[in-house]
Amino acid sequence: MNRRQRTEILIQGAPTLSKKLATIITDSYKCREVVAPRYGLTMVKMRESAQKSLFYLGEVLVTEAKVMINNKIGVGIVVGMEDELALNLAIIDAAYNANLEETNDWKNDLLQEAERIKSNRAKEQQNLLNTKVDFQTMDI
């Protein structure tokens, strides 16, 4: 599982998972905040479909945090004002960058959370499809 997949699961999943994983690390290792959670703006890039050119859609508010564990930096960036989540993401990222033993046990938890997210999305999609109008039945 790569960094992007892991981060998406932690952001979209239950907040208790990221808190649990970060607590495992902070209980066992010295964790130093390099940059405390802070707010900032970042530009959102989009690709225009007709000409395939890039343009900036606008700005979005993000929360960013940086943490150091065993001289390895971890970064957590999340959309919105989510101080705790950004800090937890940074701790988890630093743990993976430092190749800590605890990270080997997390793969199953992350995969289970990914399946739960997928299942929830499928239910939401089905609920949405149930509300759509079938115009074929409206023919006279």
Secondary structure as UniProt FT lines:
FT   HELIX           3..12
FT   HELIX           15..28
FT   STRAND          32..47
FT   TURN            49..51
FT   STRAND          54..69
FT   TURN            70..71
FT   STRAND          72..79
FT   HELIX           83..97
FT   TURN            98..99
FT   HELIX           101..105
FT   HELIX           106..131
FT   HELIX           135..138
//
